[in-house]
């Protein structure tokens, strides 16, 4: 560092960029503003009365107002971005869908070049400025995403029509519809993502119920009997490590997805061949998912049933896949075969359910095999054993798939499952109703603030406003960077098959020396490969979960300081984490005969095992890890995008309130219209929202 640079560093305030970086920041923001001006020109040209229009008028006046609201928010954010470095905008000197998206792409490129790794071309970026600089980038990018999402989705899938469909389905959403209309009329664009999220939560009314149990415990037979169909294969052969989901459909249809990304519709007969050990030994065809639609009235309420692989399967991967499914289910049913005894594996599985916080019920399947007295003794034995092992009081429900004992299954469904489905739906609707109420209060506060230019419950000092803005910027940056963090982690993992083999070799050597065995079975090698893969994947996912929960907790704290009661909950984040791709080998490794290698020392044993693994599975493992890495990267792209939407749907509303406190928010609506709509919301609780909506129409 030169003497001049040292002097500059000594006088620099914490988080302050150097003069070259400030210039670049200001020029980049000016360039973004020019691109936004071009977008505004396109919107006005699209509605021009010119006889020679350049653009097809495919955007309504109301939709143009929404896009202009996004542009207003973007410009406010640009001012905040340069104000962070003590700069002000220079005086202005420069007074549909596809064209706007094209300009947004250029805006996105410009925003990307503000990231620290690009800014370093103008000098070393101070460490204490990196987080906020990343945050500023992702704040701007969230607005790009919002505009793009509106253009790509809401213009073709009208939010108002979606709300109408939900209302026709019997849901009480009059208040949400009223809020959507008022938000659109008054340019409160920051609340649109929240409305969309609430609508999506109501649209997704599925409740996943998964059946677990040892091989031949009767899971598939019970599901078939429950639904009055024979779509699932039954028999002594375990199904492969592929959870098979059943949902409602007007007719029986089946589809499977493969590890290479292909999805195929298949017949029920073909499904049987693909998901059974007999038809697809070792899952050589690399099936990763199976879905069956069944016209059963018991699935019409949004119930999704899942037949999991058998615990204790000879294909040991089945047990691992079964337990890997745990985070995705809402209710677990553990089947215990009445013809066998309670095992340590059953106890261990039940322990996993409770440790994972998943509600579970215990079923005694094949109850028709036992006389009444024996049945009572079997139930008592299971209850006592579980009490001793886990200190849990469980109710054991006897069931049978035999037609003449169908009353047992019918009673179980009516008395135990239906109330839980109804309760889950009621909880979901109650949760959404609370969030709609919080949204109503937040919109009222925003409208009152717009009219008064202040809000009594908001922070009163400019220092506090700046501090809250900084915290919001850091949260946004941390979440936004997860896309790159996860992608790099998954790609490194996918392109490092040698590290996976080394880890498997390590386990194989310890196992061989401890057991003095003459060979390492194929299934044991497969299990080690999957274990190594799972551990490698769970490490970055664990860090991502920590970031997500920290972001939610931070938003809750900020909302409290701002006097707001609208904030995300940890459950909102946890709901995003379903459907993590699972690794599956299409071909099992060959059994490795050890001969007398162990007698030659651990080094020779290690070398021989590694050599044999490389020969028989190395290339295949490399290909499968590559495919799995791509699947994980796609999953990460989706789940980070959902988390960004969740965070920004709240953070953006907080920023708007902070802008209004500072008096920098632009006029967003006619004051008389704003006052009229405010009165509607103040007097329009959930009871008379429908009347108010109808009044607005007329």
N, C-alpha and C positions, 0 to 999 in steps of 0.2 A: 504494500500500500504506500503510495507517494505521500510526501509531507502535506501537500494540499488536501489529499483525500482524508488524512488523519485530522486535519483542522475541521474539515466539513463534518466528519463523523463525530467530533467532540461537540459541535454545536447542533447536531441533529437531534430532534425530539424523538421519543420512542414511537416507532411505527411510521416514521416519516421517510418517504422516498427521496432520492437525490433529484436535482433539477432536471436532468435528462429524462428520468423516469416520470417525473411530474408532467413534463411536456408531452411525453408519449401518452400518458394517461389522458390528458386534456384533449390532444389531437384525436386519439382513438374515440373518445366519447363524442367529439364533434362529428367525426365521420359516421358514427352510429346514428347520431341525430339526423344527419343528411339522408341516410338510408331510410330512416323512419319518415322523413318528409316525403321521400319518393313514394313510400307506401300510402301515405295520406293522399297524395296526388292521384294515385291509381284508384283509390276508393272514390274520389270525387269525379274522376273521369268516367268511371263505370256507370255513374248515374247522370252523366252529362246529357243535355238535350240535343247535342250535336247530331246532325244527320249522317255524319261519318265517324261513328264511334269506333274506337280501337279495340275496346274490350267488350266481351259478351256480358250483359248485365245479369250475373248469376248470384248476386247478393242483394238482399232486401235492405231497405233503409234502416230497419231495426238492427239487423246484423252488422251493418256498417257502423252504427253507433257503438256496438260492443267492441269492434276492432279499434275504433278511435279511442275508446276507454283504455284498451291495452296500451296503445301508443302513449297516451297521457301518463299512465303509470310508469312506462319505460323511461320517459323523459324525466319524471320525478326521481327515478332511481339513478339516472345518469348524474343529475345534480348532486345527489347524496354521495355518489362515488367520488366525484372530484372535491366535494366539500370535506370529505374525510382527510384530504391532503391540504386543506386550507385554501382551496381555489374556488373561483366563481366562474360561471359560464361567460364567455365573451358575448357582446351584444349580437343579436341575430343579423346575418347579412344575406340570407336566402329565405325571401319570404316563403272476376276479380280474384279470384282465389289463387290461381297459379302464379300470377305476377307478384302477389304479396308474399307467397311462400318462397319464391326465388330471391326476393330481397331479404327475407328473413334468413335465408341460407348465408348470404353475405354478412348479415349482422352477426350470425353465429360464428363465422370465421373471425370477424373482428374481435368479438368477445373472447374467443379462444386465445388470441394473441396477447391478451392481458394477463395470462397465467404466468406465474413466477418463472417457469423454465424459458418462456419467450422474453420476459422482461429482463432477464439476466444479460441479454444482448446489449442493454443500455447501462450495464453496471451491476455489481453485486446487489441482490435484493436483500434488504435487512431481514434477519430471521424473525424479528418481531412484527414484520409486515406480511409475512407469507400467508398466515392463516386468514387474515382479513382480505388480502388480495384474492385468494382463492374464493373466499366468501362473496366478494363483490362480483367475481366472474359468475358464480353460480346463482346469485340473485338475479343478475341480468339474464342468465340462461333460463331461469325459471319462467321469466316473462315470455321468452321466445317459445318455450314449450307450451305455455298457456295459449298463446296466439295460434301456434301450429295445431294444437289439439282442437281448438275451437273451429279452425278452418277445415281440418280433416274429418272431424267427428260430428260436432254439433250442427254444422250446416247440413249434414246428411241424416243425422239421427237427432232430430229436434228434441231438446230437453223437455220442452213443454209436452210434447206427445208422449215421451217416456213417462212423465208424471201422470198423464191421463190414463195410460195403460195400467200403471200401478193402482190408481184410484179405482179403475174398473175391476181390478183383482180383489177389491174389498179392503184395501189399506186406507187408513185415515191420514191422508197427506194434503188436505186442503190448505193447511197453513204453509206447507213447503211450496205448493203451487203459487200461493199468494206472494211469498217471499221472492220466488223466481221472477215473477212479473215485476215486482217493485225494484228488484236489483237490476233488471234489464232496463227498465224505464229511466232509472236515475244514474246509470253508469257506475254502479258499485261492483265493478268487474272483479274485484278481489274476492268476492264471495261466491262466484260461479263455481270454482273447483269444489268448494265445500258442498254445494247443492248437488253437483254431479256425483260426488262421493257418497252422499246419503242415498241418492237414487240407486246407485250401483249396489249399495249394501242391501237395500230392500229387494232389488231384482235377484240377488243371489240368496235364495232362501233354502239352500240345501243344508241337510243335517247328515253328517257322515257317521254311520254306525258300522263298525268293523268287527268281524268274528275272528277270534283267535282260538287255537287249540292244537293238540297233538294230531299227528297223522291219523286218519280214520276215526276222528272223534265225532264226525257227523256234521261238519260245518256246511258242506255243499248240499247234503240231503236236507238239512234244516232250512236253508235258504230256499231251496226248490219248493219245499212244502209250504213255507211261509208265503211265497208268491204264487203258489198254485201253478208251477211250471217245471219243466225239466231242462232248463237252459244250461245248468252247470253240470259238468261231468262228475260222477261219483264212482267210488271203487276203492280198492286197496292201495292203488298207486298214488303217491303224493303229487299234488300239482307243483309246478315249477315256482321259482321265486318271482311270481308275477301277481300282485294283487289284482283281482278282477272286480271291477265296479259295476253295480247294477243300478240303473236309474229308470224313471218312467219314460215310456215312449208309446206312441199309438200302435206300434207293432213290434214284434221281436226282431231286433237287429243287433249285430255284433261288429266290433272293429278292434284291431290290435295295432300297436305301434312297435316298431323295431328300433334297435340301437343305432341304425344308420340314418334315422330320421324319417323313414317311410311309415306311412299309415295305410292300412288296408281294411276295407269292409270284408268280412268273412261270414260264411255260413256257421250255424251253431255246431255242425259236425266238424268243420275245420277248426273252430275255436277249441273244441275238445282235444283235437290233436296238438294244438299249439300250446295249451296251458297244462297239459298232463306230462308227468315224467315218462309215461309209456310212449306217448306220441312225440315228445320233444325232449329226449333224455339229456340231462345236463343243460337244458335250454340252449342247445346248439344253434337254434334259429334266432337267438338273441331277441326274444320278445321282452319289451320293457313295460308295456301297459296293455290292459284289456278292458273293454267297455261293452256292456250289454244293456240294451234298452228293452224293457219289459212292460207290457200293458197291464200292470197290476194296480188295483185301486190303492194298495198299501204303499205305493211309491208316489202317488199323486200329490202328496203334500210337500214334496221336495226332499223326501228321504232318499239318501244314497247309501246303499248297502255294499259292503266290501268283503269279499271272500279272500282271506289272506292265506299265504302258504302255511303248511302245517309245521308246527313246532316239533322238533325232534325228528325231522325228516332224514331219511338216509342221504338225501341231497342236502347237506348241512347248510348250504347257502339259503335254503328255504327259511330256516329259523332266523338267520341274520336279517333277511329281507322282511320277515314278519315284524321283527322288533324295530326295524328301520322305519316302518310305516307309522309307528306310534304318534309322532307329532301331528299327523294329518287327520286324526279321527276325533269326533266329538263325544262318542260313547263307545266303550269296548265291551264286548261280550266274550267271556272265557268259557269255552265248552269243555266239560270234563266227561269222559266216556263212562257211563254207568257200568259197563262191562269190565272196566279196569280199576285201578286204584289211583288216588291222588298222588302225584309225583312231585319231586323237588322242582322239576321244570315248571309245573303248574304254579307252585308257590312263587317261584322266581318271576314268572310272567306277571302274576298278580301284584307283586312288589313293584315291578316296573311301572305298571299302570298308576299306582298311587304316588310313586315318586315323580312321575311325569305330570301329575295333577289331572289325569284323565279319569272321569267317572267310569266305573266298571260294574258289570253284573256277572254273576256266576250261574251257569246253566249246567244241569246234569242231563246230558243228552242220552238218547236211547233208553229213556225211563221205562219203556214198555218191557224191557228185559227183566225188570225186578218186580217181585211181589210187593204188596203194599207195605208190609212190615220191613222187608229188606230195603225198600226205597227210603223209608223214614230213617233207618239206621245209616244208610249211605249219606243222606243229607246231614245228619247229626255229626257223622265222622268228619265230613269236609268242613263244616262250621267250626268244630273243635280244633281241627288241625290248623286251619287258617288263623284262629284266635291265638293258638300257642306260638305259631311261627311269626305272625305279623302283628299281633295284638289288634286285629280288625274283626268287627262283627259283620258278617256277610249273610245275605239271604240267598239260599240256593233254590233255583227254580227248575223243577223237573219238566223236560220237554221230550217230544218224540216226533219223528217224521212219518211214523206209521199212520196211515189214514184213520184207522179206528181210534187212535189216541190223539186225533187232531185238536180235540178240545183243550189239551194242555198247551199247545202252541197258540191257539186262538186266545186263550185266557192270558197267556204271557204277553201277547201283542197288545191286547186291549187294556190290560191292567198296568203293565210296566212300561211298554214302549210308547204307545200313543200319548200318555200324559207327559212323557219326557219330550216328545216331538213338539207337542203343543206348548209346553213350558219353554222350550228352546226358542220357538217362534215368538212367543210372548216376550221373552227376554230380549230378543233381537229387536222387535218392534218397539219395546219400551226404551231400549238403549237409543234407537234412532229418534224416538219421540223426544227424549231428553236433549239430544243433540240439535234437533230442530228448534226446541225451545231456546237453547243457548244461542243458536244462529239468529233467531228472531231478536233476542236481546242485543246481540252484537250489531245487527243491521240497524236497529233503533238507535243505538249509541252512535253509530257512524253518521246516520242522518241528522241526529241532534247536533253532533259535532260540526257537521257541514254547515248547519244553519247558524250555530253560535260561534264557530271557529275555536271552540274550546270544549273540554269535557272535564267536569269536576273530578271524576274518578281517575283521570289520566295523570301521569307524572307531571309535576308542575315546574320542574327546573330543566333548563336546556341541557345541563350536565347529565341529568338522569336520562333524558331522551337520547343523547349521544351514546351513553353507556349501553342502553337497551338495544340501540341500532347495531352497535358493535357486536353484542352477544348474538343477535339474530344473524348477523353476517357470518360469524364464526360457525354457528350451527349449520347454516346453509352450505358453507364451504366444506365442512367435515362430511356431511351427507353426500354432497355432490361428488367428492373425491372418491367415494366408495366404488363407484362404477369402474374407475381406473384401477383402484387397489385390488378389487376382486378379479377383474379381468387379467391383470398381470399374475396374480397368485395362481389362478386356475390354468393359465397358459403355461406358466413355468412347471406346474405340476404335470400337465399333460405331455409336455415335451421332455420329461425326465424319467423314462421307464427304467433306466439303470438304477436310480435311487430306490424305486419300488422293489426291484429285484434284490438289491442289497439288503433291504429291510426284511424281505421274505427269507433270504439266505440266512440272515442272523437268527430268525426264529427257527428255521429248519435245523440249523447246527445245534442250538440249545436243545431242541426237542430230540434230535437223534442221539446226542450224548446222554440225555437224561433217561431215555427209554431203551437204549441199546437195541433199537429196532433194525430190521434188515432192509426196510424200504419206507419211503414216505408216500402215502396214498395220494392219488390225484385229488380227491375231495379235500384233503387236509391242505394241500398246496393252494387250491382254489380259495379256501376259506382264509388263509393267510393273505393272499393277494387282495381279497376284498377288504379285509381288516385294515391293511396298510393303506389302501385307497381311501377308506372311510375316514381314518384318522387324519390323513393329509388334507382332505376336503373340510373336515370339521374345524380345523384350526382357523382358516380365514373366515369361515362362516361364524364362528364364535366371536371373533373380533367385530364382524359386521353387526351381529346382534347387540353387542355392547354399545356400538355407535348409535344404533337405532334407539335403544332404550335411553341412552344419554340425551339424545335429541328430544325425545318425548318429555323427559323429566325437565329439561331446560325450558321447553316451551311452556310447560305447566307453571314453572317458577316465574317466567316473564309475564304470563297472563295474570298471575296473582298480583304481581307488582303493579300491573297496569289497571287493576280493578276489574278484570274481565273474568267471566266464568266459562268461556269457551276455550277449551284446550284439548289436544288429543290424549288418549289413554294408552297404556302399554298394550291393551288388547287390540287397539287399532293397528299397531305395528305387528303384533304376533300373527294377525290374520293374513299378513302379506307373505308369510314364510312357508306356505304350503307348496307341495308339488316339486320339491327338490329332486332333480334327476338322480337316479341310482345307477351305480356302475354294474355292468354285467359282462362277463366273459362269454363270447359266443362259443369258444372251444375250451374245454378243460385241459389243464396241463397233464402231461403223462406222469404216471407213477415213477418215482425215482428209486431204483434199486441201489442200496448203499454198499453192497458187497462187503469188503473189509476196509473201506476208506477210513473209518473212525480209528482203526488201529494204527494208521499212519500219522495221526495227529490232527488237531483241530484245523490247522492251516490247509492241509491237503483236503480234508473233508469240506471245508468252506469253498475251496477252489473247484472241486468236482461238482458240488451241488450247483454253484453258480453257472458253471459251464453247461450242465445238463438243462437247467432252466432256460438259459439263453438259446440253446438249441431247439427246445421243443415248444417254448412259449414266448420267447423274446420278441420276434417280429409281430406276432399276433397281439401281444400286450401293448406294443408300441402303437399299433393301429387303433386298438380299442381305447387306450388312454387319450389318443388324439381326438377321437370322436366324443369321448366323455368330456374332455376339456371344452370342446366347442359347445356341447349341450349345457355345461355349467356356466359358460360365458353368456349364453343366451338367457339362461335363467337369471343370472346376476343383472343383466341389462334390464330385464323386466321388473325384478323386485326392487332394484335401486330407483328405477323410474317411479314405481308406485310409492316408495318411501319419500322421494322428492315431492311428489304430488301431495302426499299427506302433510309433510312439513310445511310446504309453501302455501297450502290452503289455509293454514292458520297464521304462519309468519307474515304472509303478504297483508292480511287484514290488520295485524298488529302494526306493520310499517305504515299503512295508510293512516291509522289513528295517530301515530307519532308525527306523521307529516302534518296532520291537521292541528296538533298541539303546537307545532312550530310555525303554523300559518303559511306553509309552502304548498298546500294542496290546491290544485286548480279547481275552478268551478265545474261541477259535474252535472248539474241539472238546474232547470228552472225552479226558482225558490218556491213558487206557488205549487208546482207539481210535487216538490219535495215535501212541503208541509202537508199536502193532501194525502200523500202516500204514508207519511209518518203517522198521521191520524188513523189511517187504515190499520197499520200494524199495532198501534197502541190500543185500539179498540177491538182489533180482530184477532182474538185468541183462537185456539183450535176449534172452539164451538161454533163460531159464526164466520169462519174463513170462507166457507163455500158461498155464503150469501154475499160476502164482499167481492169474491171473484166474479160472481154473476152480475153484481152491480157494476163492476168495472167493464164487463163486456157490453152492457147496455148503455 
